[in-house]
Amino acid sequence: MYSAVTPYLVPNNLLKKVNIGDGFIMDSSIKLIQKKPKFIFSSRVPLTDKDIEKINTTKSLIVMGANTLKDNYEITPNFNLEVLNKIKVPIVLMGIGHYGVESVTSNGLDADSFNLVKEINYRFPYISARCNFSYDYLKRSGIDDQSVLNTSCPVIYSVDEVNKQFSKTNQKIVVTITDRIHIDKQIGLFHFVKENFKDSNLIASFHQNYNNNELDKYLKNLGFEIFKSEQYEDFIELYKDTDLHIGNRVHAHLKCLSLGVRSFLTPFDLRQLYFSKSLDFPLINKLPDDILETYNFDNFKFKQIEYKLNMDKFINKVKEFI
């Protein structure tokens, strides 16, 4: 019996948008652990004393992702040693990742954050890092090498009983972008797909819905169906039925790969670069690109197998604490 913290839960009073990728992380984590949490809390709001009372009735608190590793590290807003000391059970950091912005990650964990992570690590022996750069960040910050396991992200693993074996068909193609900012730099991707896959069913998928009605109208006129939902399960079903995915949403890409769906990642911030280097898949910086036809997905599968050894080690220990 355990509790969980996830950024997927967004309280109604916050202006933040639900992020489907966070839902994928939570879902894959739970499926890897093979047991559902008793309580789930949002990492976007401070834990109350009543929340902590609930956590303390369970055996551990598992922090599920995501890109939270930065010099000033927090599990929830204002999470510090005082809050940690109120929590009497072990805290497990699962699939935590580099924030992806250099300005807030250049120095390594500050003194308070270091002490926080060290105390967490004292209670539970392992920390699950989601990529090479997250692993290196923790080591650079002085966290013990033996404690940090490079497990990769929980989303890379096959947990949905679907394997499309990277079949080369293009009946349904899904494109994901980040419609929050820099749309002008991303819109060309839709034109490339439209021009090169004229006979395919084309879908524009948005992991965070910023209600960009002008963009929706533009893409519909271009020939794309618009797919939006605040339920990550809907996106899992979408990607199960996808033949080719391309875009800059990291966890759309990872979920597709876990399903054996051909997927290609385009740049947006440092996270795309970090994952491409960690999992040996290309980052598509220009189009057209021959790699869309020549990339051997066995490269990714070898990395998936390699990291699974660490993930299995981590999960086996987690099961002793729940």
Stockholm file with secondary structure:
# STOCKHOLM 1.0

chainA/1-322         MYSAVTPYLVPNNLLKKVNIGDGFIMDSSIKLIQKKPKFIFSSRVPLTDKDIEKINTTKSLIVMGANTLKDNYEITPNFNLEVLNKIKVPIVLMGIGHYGVESVTSNGLDADSFNLVKEINYRFPYISARCNFSYDYLKRSGIDDQSVLNTSCPVIYSVDEVNKQFSKTNQKIVVTITDRIHIDKQIGLFHFVKENFKDSNLIASFHQNYNNNELDKYLKNLGFEIFKSEQYEDFIELYKDTDLHIGNRVHAHLKCLSLGVRSFLTPFDLRQLYFSKSLDFPLINKLPDDILETYNFDNFKFKQIEYKLNMDKFINKVKEFI
#=GR chainA/1-322 SS CCEEEETTCCCTTSCCCCCHHHHHHHHHHHHHHTSCCSEEEETTSCCCHHHHHHHTTSSCEEEECCSCBSSSCCSSTTCCHHHHHHCCSCEEEEEECBCSCGGGTSSCSCHHHHHHHHHHHHHSSCEEESSHHHHHHHHHTTCCTTTEEECCCGGGSCCSSCCCTTCCCCSEEEEECCTTSCHHHHTHHHHHHHHHCTTSEEEEEESSCCCCHHHHHHHHHHTCEEEECSCHHHHHHHHHTCSEEEESCHHHHHHHHHTTCEEEECCSSHHHHHHHHHHTCCBCCSSSCTHHHHCCTHHHHHHHHHHHHHHHHHHHHHHHTC
#=GC SS_cons         CCEEEETTCCCTTSCCCCCHHHHHHHHHHHHHHTSCCSEEEETTSCCCHHHHHHHTTSSCEEEECCSCBSSSCCSSTTCCHHHHHHCCSCEEEEEECBCSCGGGTSSCSCHHHHHHHHHHHHHSSCEEESSHHHHHHHHHTTCCTTTEEECCCGGGSCCSSCCCTTCCCCSEEEEECCTTSCHHHHTHHHHHHHHHCTTSEEEEEESSCCCCHHHHHHHHHHTCEEEECSCHHHHHHHHHTCSEEEESCHHHHHHHHHTTCEEEECCSSHHHHHHHHHHTCCBCCSSSCTHHHHCCTHHHHHHHHHHHHHHHHHHHHHHHTC
//
